[in-house]
Amino acid sequence: MVQIAKRSTRDYSLDVLKKMDSTDELRIENKKNDRFLIIRKNGDDFILKEVGYSNSTTAVRGNDIKKALSEALEREFPRSNFLKVKLRKIQRTDLKIYGR
């Protein structure tokens, strides 16, 4: 887990997404852990899940992830100054939950 400034979160997350495997997920959350984003890789595309203000799941093309991530960060974390970023491996039990 890394705690970084909100203005740097998008660029840091994009660097991590480039190196991610299909068995990884990136989680961005606020200090209280009541709002978060989960980004999973699906081939060349990404699945962006928002939990908090807007509960939605969106499939995003690989070249559109920068814009989608920026919009999601502003929508979910309007007053946050620092965000926590976690990268974790998806376990086999989690794959059943995600429907893989």
C-alpha positions as CSV (number, residue, x, y, z in Angstrom):
1,M,0.0,0.0,0.0
2,V,1.2,3.4,-0.9
3,Q,-0.3,6.7,0.2
4,I,0.1,9.4,-2.4
5,A,-1.3,12.8,-3.2
6,K,-4.5,12.8,-5.2
7,R,-3.0,14.9,-8.0
8,S,-0.3,12.2,-8.5
9,T,-2.6,9.2,-8.2
10,R,-3.6,9.0,-11.8
11,D,0.0,9.0,-13.2
12,Y,1.2,6.5,-10.6
13,S,-1.8,4.2,-11.3
14,L,-1.2,4.3,-15.0
15,D,2.4,3.2,-14.5
16,V,1.3,0.3,-12.4
17,L,-1.5,-0.6,-14.9
18,K,1.1,-1.0,-17.7
19,K,3.0,-3.6,-15.6
20,M,-0.1,-5.4,-14.4
21,D,-0.9,-9.1,-15.2
22,S,-4.5,-10.3,-15.7
23,T,-4.3,-11.9,-12.2
24,D,-3.7,-8.5,-10.5
25,E,-6.1,-5.8,-9.4
26,L,-5.4,-2.2,-8.4
27,R,-7.4,-0.7,-5.6
28,I,-7.5,3.0,-4.9
29,E,-9.3,4.1,-1.7
30,N,-9.7,7.1,0.5
31,K,-8.5,7.4,4.1
32,K,-11.8,6.1,5.6
33,N,-12.0,3.1,3.2
34,D,-15.6,3.8,2.5
35,R,-15.0,4.7,-1.2
36,F,-12.8,2.9,-3.6
37,L,-12.0,2.0,-7.2
38,I,-10.9,-1.4,-8.4
39,I,-9.2,-1.8,-11.7
40,R,-8.7,-5.2,-13.3
41,K,-7.0,-6.0,-16.6
42,N,-9.0,-7.9,-19.2
43,G,-6.7,-8.6,-22.2
44,D,-5.8,-5.1,-23.5
45,D,-8.9,-3.6,-21.9
46,F,-9.7,-2.8,-18.3
47,I,-12.6,-3.2,-15.9
48,L,-13.2,-0.2,-13.7
49,K,-15.4,-0.7,-10.7
50,E,-16.5,2.2,-8.5
51,V,-17.9,1.7,-5.0
52,G,-19.0,4.7,-2.9
53,Y,-20.8,7.6,-4.5
54,S,-21.4,5.9,-7.8
55,N,-21.7,2.1,-7.6
56,S,-20.9,1.0,-11.2
57,T,-18.8,-1.3,-13.3
58,T,-17.4,-0.1,-16.6
59,A,-15.4,-1.8,-19.3
60,V,-12.8,0.6,-20.6
61,R,-10.5,0.3,-23.7
62,G,-6.8,0.4,-23.1
63,N,-6.3,3.8,-24.7
64,D,-9.3,5.4,-22.9
65,I,-8.2,4.4,-19.3
66,K,-6.5,7.7,-18.6
67,K,-9.6,9.8,-19.1
68,A,-11.9,7.2,-17.4
69,L,-9.6,7.1,-14.4
70,S,-9.4,10.9,-14.1
71,E,-13.2,11.2,-14.2
72,A,-13.6,8.4,-11.6
73,L,-11.1,9.9,-9.2
74,E,-12.9,13.3,-9.3
75,R,-16.3,11.7,-8.9
76,E,-15.4,9.3,-6.1
77,F,-12.9,11.5,-4.2
78,P,-13.9,15.2,-4.6
79,R,-12.5,16.4,-1.2
80,S,-9.6,13.9,-0.6
81,N,-6.1,15.1,-0.6
82,F,-4.3,11.8,-0.2
83,L,-5.4,8.4,-1.5
84,K,-4.1,4.8,-0.8
85,V,-3.1,2.7,-3.7
86,K,-2.8,-1.1,-3.4
87,L,-1.8,-3.8,-5.9
88,R,-2.8,-7.4,-5.1
89,K,-3.0,-10.8,-6.7
90,I,-6.4,-12.2,-7.3
91,Q,-6.7,-15.6,-5.5
92,R,-8.6,-18.6,-7.0
93,T,-11.4,-18.0,-4.5
94,D,-11.8,-14.5,-5.8
95,L,-12.1,-15.7,-9.3
96,K,-15.3,-17.4,-8.5
97,I,-16.7,-14.2,-7.1
98,Y,-15.7,-12.2,-10.2
99,G,-17.1,-14.9,-12.5
100,R,-13.9,-16.0,-14.2
